[in-house]
Each structure stands twice: as structure tokens, then as C-alpha cells.
């Protein structure tokens, strides 16, 4: 029996989120997995070494922080607990850090006790080898956590005496616990202050906000003083009734933004991250969404009373979308949007 955590949408797809391809420096012939840190016997596995270990199957549901869930996926690999038996964790080891082959040094961490019970190193899903976009040749899979705790392209497993925030946790305010049943997507203790939100609203130049995450800001009814909002990082923000007509959001991160009744007509969202954003009731007429991340993005929603609240998508340009879920795709196509 599968259960859907709060705020999640069921899908039959396996959307690609985060980095879409491994770094060009990842040489499959030279791939290694290292076990390091607070262990008595550090280990190094080549691909053939790893595949010679006893392999097992297990089935789990995937819950992505962007709010999609994929039920009943069967993975093949080796439990972390089995790998650690040979390395022999020291008494000082309290946490485990997973490190990726990555140009941006992606990593994540978990308490060691939890990881030994719930983490696997896997290479196959539903009888098929993982694709590069999904972490081939090996990735971590963690049961019971949002999927950013399931690192792609793993190269090192390091045992730590003290915790160390991972890439997404440190740079994007993702919650370090990542419990989907508690809806721990973001660490709201890092919520942007009212004073900083006031400064943002009054700004006429936004280049500084490309490197600053604005989290859970109330930007309802906002009308920016400039149309140039390229590369801003405005995550989980309230944009209800905002006026973004003609605004350039190229390369912006607007994940989990609530755009209900916002005017986004003629706005440019090229290369933007809109995962989990809600455009229900927004005006997207003549907007441009090109090469956009749309995992669990909503263009309509149904109320409990059965009323549909939908975006105005007349004249919308939609090219090369990533991760669009089934019901939203069906809505857009039936609304006359041509997806190229």
C-alpha cells in the first residue's frame, strides 16, 4: 500500500532533477568508489570490484523535494551496511557524507545510524542500468527521505565525527532532515527577514541576488522597479497578485513560487527553474518558457469543491520543458499550447 506524503503529486515518470549530466571528467573505465574517514580500513572499489560483491534488490517509493512521487521502484545494488563491514567504522563515526563526481562538488550527509539502515549504492532500476542523467554508473538511494539525499554519481563515502551540510543544504536552504512526511523541504529557520525583503522590493538592480537565496519571502502584489530579474534566486516565495508583465526571469530559480493571480504576461522564463511552482490562476499569456525545469509545476489545480483554477496560457511559448507531469501536460495541450 503506497501513501502520498503531504504536498506531493503522484507520477508515472522519473523526472530528471538537479544536474542533468555527469561531469565530462567522469571516466567510466577509471570509476572508483572510496570509503574513507572514520574507518579502521579504508576501501577502494573499481567498477568490477563492486559488481563482484553480492547484489540485492529492494523496492521503494521516490519522493522528490520538487513535489513529485514515483511509487514502487525496484533498485539493484549493495546496502551501505554491507560495504561498511569491511571498512569497520570507528567509534567516533557519527555521520556519513556522500560525495559525487561533480564539477560543483555535490555532496550530502546523514546520521550514520540512519544511513546504515536505509542507504544503498545502486546501479540498476527496474531491471535496467541507470542512465547517466539518473546517476550512472552508481548512485546512492536513501529510503524515507526526499531524493536529494540520494546522491548521483557517487565517488566517495566518508564517515565523519561531526555533521557537514551538503551542497543543496548549504547553498539552497534545503532542510538537512529531509523528511517528506514532515514536509521538510526547506530550512525555514533561514527564512529571509522582513527587513531584507523590504530592501529587495525597493531594489532597481538585481545582479547581487544571483548569489543570494531569498527564502519564503512575501512578495505579493510586488511590481519590480526593473524588468531585469535575470538569475535571481527567489525560492518558496509568495508572488500572489504580483505584476511581472514583461519581466526577464532568464536563469532564475523560482522553485515553489506561488504565482496565483500574478500577471506574468510576456514574461521570459528561459532556462528558469520552476520546479514545484504554482501558476494556477496566473496570467501567462504570451510568456516564454524555454528550456525550463517544470517538475511538479502546476498550471491548474482543483479545489476541494471541484472547481478548476487555471492559468491563462493563450500565446504561451513552451520549448524543451523538463519534467512536466502528466496531468499538467494534458491541460496545456488541451489549452492549445504547442510544446516544441
N, C-alpha and C positions, 0 to 999 in steps of 0.2 A: 504494500500500500504506500503510494507516494504522497507526500504532503508538500504544499507550496508555502514557503516562508512569506512573511508579510512584505508587500511591495514588489513581489516577483511576478513575472509573466511566463507562462509555460510556452516552450517552443519545441519544434522537432528538428531545428537546425543546431549546428555547433558553430556559432559565430566566432570569427577571429577578433580578438580584442588585444589591446596593448600593442607591443611590437609585432609587425606582420611578417617579418623575415629575420632569420638569424644574421649575425654579422658575417661579412664576407671572409673574415679570418677564421671562421669555424671550418676546420678541415676534418671531414668525417673519418678519413683514414687515420688521422692522428688524435681522434677524440679520446679523452681520458676523463675519468671521474675520480676525484681525490677526496679522501676522508681525512680531515686534519683537525687541529685544535686540541681540545682537552681529551685526548685519547692516548692510551698506552702504546698502541701500534697503528700509526698512520698507514692508510691503504691507498693504492692506486690501481684502478681498473682500466684496461683497454676495452674497446667495444667487444672483442672476442672473449676477454676475461669475464665481462659482465654477463654476456649471453650464455656462458658456460655454467653460471650459477642456477640453482633450482628456480624456475619461473612459476608464478602462480597467477590465477585470475581472481578478480574481485569486481563487484558491481556497486556503483554509487550514483547518486544524483549530483549534477553540477549546478551550483548556484553562483552566477556571476554578479559581481557588485553593481554592474550596469543594469541589473534587474531582470535578466532572463534566467530561466531554469530549464535544464535538459535532464529528463529522468532516465534512469536505468541504463547507464553506460558501463560497459564491461572493459576493464583495463587489464593488461598483462604486464607483469614486471616482478620486482623484488621488494618485499616490505623493508622499510628503513631499519626496523628492529633486527632483521636478519643480517644486514650489512654491518651493523654496529657490533654484532657479536665478535667478529674478527678484530675490530678496531679496539674494543674494550674501553668504553667511556670511563674517564676518571671520576672520582667522587666530586670534583669541582665542577663538572659539566652540568649546567642547568638549562641551557638553551641550545638550539641548533639553528644555524644560519645556512641557507641555500644560496649559492652564487651561480649566476648564469654566464655562459658565453655571450657577451653583450657589449656593444660599443658604449653603452651608458651605465655599465656596472650594475645591472639589475640584481637585486637580492631580496630576500625576505627571511623572517625568523619566526620561530615558535618555541614555546616551552618544550624541553626535551621529553618530559613525561608524556605530553600530548602527542608529540611527533612520533615517538616510538610506537604508539598505539594506532595512529591514524595516517601516517605518511608512507607513500610508496614511490619507488623510482620505476617509471613505466616507459614502454616503447611502442605499445600496441593498444588500439582502441577498437572494440567490436570486431576483433579478428584482422584488422588492417593496421599496418605500421602507421604511426603518427606522421602527418605531413610536416614539412619544415615550418609552416605557419603555426602549427599547433605544438611545436617544441621538439621535433625530431633532432637528433636520434633518441634523446632521453629527456624526460621532464619529471618534475615532482607532481604528485597528485595527493592532495590533503582532504580527507573526509571531514565533513562538518564545518567547513569554513568557506567564506567567499573565495572565489577561484584565484584571486591574486596571491593567495598563499600556496598556489600550485605552480611553481616556477617553471618556465620553459627553459630548454637548452642548458640543463644543469651541468656544471663542470666541477663544483666543489661543495662538499658538505662539511661545515666547520662547527665543532662543538665549542660553546662559549661558557664562561663562568658568569657573565652578565649579558643581558639582552642588548641588541643593537637594532635600531629601527631599519627596516628595509627601504628599498628605493621608493616605492609608492607611498609607504607610510611617512617617509621623511620629506618627500617632495610634493605630495598631492593631498596630504592630510587624511589619507586612508586610515581607518581605525586599526590599531595593532591587534585587537582581539578577533575582528572579522567574523563575528557570529551572525549568520543570516537570520536566525530565529529571533535575535535581539535587534535586528536591522542595524548592525554596527558597520555602516558603510564609511562614514567619516568620523573623525575625532572632533566632536563639536565643542570640546574644550578649546579648540583652536579657532573657533568662530571669530570672524573679523569684527572688531569693535565698532560701536556706533560712530565713534569719532573718525575712525579710518574710512567708514562708509561715507560719511559726510564729505571727507576730503576727495574721495573718488567721484562722488556726484558733482562736485564743483570743478573737477579737472577738465582741462581743454586739450590735454596731450596725454597719451596713454602708453607710451613705449616702456615706461618703468613697470607697468603691470604685466609685461610678458614674463617676468621672473618672479612675480608675487602672486600667490594664490589668495584670492578673495573667496571666503567660505561662508555660505549661509547668510549672505547679505540681503537685507530688504531693499530692493531696488524697484519696487512697484511704482508705477507712474513716472518712472525716470525718463527724461529726454536728454540724452547726452549733448554736451556743448560742441561736439565734433562728430562727424560721421566715420572717423578713422578709429575703430576699435580692434584693429588687427592684433592678433596674438595675445589678447587679454585672457586671463585665467579666472573666470567667474563661475565657481562651482557651487551647485546646490543653492542657487540664488533665486529669490522671488522677483520675477520680471512681470508680474501681472499688470496689465494696462500700460506697460511702458511703450514709448514711441521710438521704435528703431527703424522707421521708414528710411530706406536708402543707406543704412549703416553698413560699413565694411567689417565683417567679422572673420575675414580670412585668417586661417591658422589659429582661431580662438578655441579655448576649451570652455565649453558651456554645459558640461555634463550635469544632469539632474536639474537643469534650469526649468522653472515653471513659467511658461510664456502665455498662460491663459489670458485671452483678450488683448494680448500685445500686438501692436502694429509692426509687423516685420515685412511689410510690402517693399519690394525692390531691394531688400537686404541681400548682402553677398556673404554666404556661409562657406565659401570654397575652402577645402581642407580643414574644416572645423570639426571638433569632437563634440557631437551632440548626443552621446550615449545617455539614455535614461531621461532625456529632456522631454517635456510635455508641451506640445504645441496645440493641444485641444482648445478650440475656440479662438486661436490666434489668426491674424491676417498674414498669410504667406503668399499673397498674390504677387506674381512676377518676381518672387525671390529666386535666388540661385543657390542650389545645394549641389556642389560638385566635389567628388572625392571626399565625401563626408562619412564619419563614423555614426551609424544610426542604430546600434544595438539597443533594443528595447525603447527606442524613441517613439513617442505617441503623437499621432496626428489626429486621433479621435479617441474618445473614451465614452463608455456607457455609464450613466448614473445608476444608483440603486433603484430608481423609479423607472428605469428602462429608457431614459432619454439619451439620445446621442449628442455629444458636444464635439463638433468637428472644426478643423481648421479650414479656412478659405485657401484653397490651393490652385485657384484659377491662374493660369500662366506660369505656374511653378516650373522651373528648370531643375531636373533631377538627373545627374550624371554620376555614374560609378559610385553608387552608395554601398556602404559596407555594413552588413549585419542586420538589415531591415527584417523584422519579424513578419510572420505570415499574415496576420490579420491587418497589420498596417500597410503592407504591400498590396493586399487585396483592396483596401479602402482607396489608396492612391490611384490604383489602376482603374477602379470603377468611377473615380472622380475625374478621369480623363488625363491624368498625368502620364506622360510618356517617360519611361525610365530607360536611359541610354548608358 
